[in-house]
Amino acid sequence: MTTKPRGRPRSFDRLTALEQATMAFWEHGYETTSVADLTRAMGISAPSLYAAFGDKKALFEEVVEAYAVSYGAYGGRAFEQEPTARGAFARMLGEAAEVFTDPAHPRGCLMISAAINCSTPEVERALRERRNSNLASFETRIRQGVDAGELSADTEAGTLARLYGAVLQGMSQQARDGATRAELEAVAEAAMVAWPSAPAAS
């Protein structure tokens, strides 16, 4: 005895649809991207969107999760793979210049630009928490540099983390405003001039 599958089979590729939703949110932000915009970008009907992803907010949450482990993963890789804190931050900013200006997708950082003019408290709070989590990871990596003797013990890790967080956010906005990869790479190099000198050998 065979049983019929329940419901109609999905007629679209879910991962492709998620990627298309990512592009829409990345380009236009959360607030101004309507469900109609999303269904048009994803090539599906509103009922299919709700059935596969839930509402707009749930879809955006999934988009952010996917973005963090794909387009936005360069910072985590740099922190994990570079042996020094300075090398990690230099690599992060250099790769951000590349990602933020890649013509294959919208410019800048989705988690920065999607929050602009966002009036949905839960979404704004979730994005703010992610950005603050990134700052915390910056501070942790700097403190690891202090512990390893790369930076002096009196280094203000929190202030230094916020400095490079501000540079990263500024690079995202400048990319949105048309800055080239070369221009942002120059910004990244200039920012590293502010990195504290290594402690003098005793």
FENVENVEN-V703384 format. One record per pair of residues at least 6 apart in sequence whose C-alpha atoms are under 6 Angstrom apart, sorted by the first residue. I is the first residue (numbers start at 0). GAP is how many residues later the second one is. Records with the same first field share a line. If there is no record, write none. Layout:
I: GAP / GAP
//
This chain:
16: 25
19: 21 / 22
20: 17
21: 41
25: 84
26: 79
28: 85
29: 84
30: 87
38: 6
52: 6
74: 17
77: 10 / 14
78: 9
81: 6
84: 57 / 60
92: 95
93: 91
96: 84 / 87 / 88
97: 83
99: 7 / 8 / 75
100: 6 / 80
106: 68 / 69
107: 64 / 67 / 68
108: 63
137: 23
138: 18 / 19 / 22
141: 15
144: 6
145: 6 / 7
149: 48
150: 47 / 48
151: 47
//
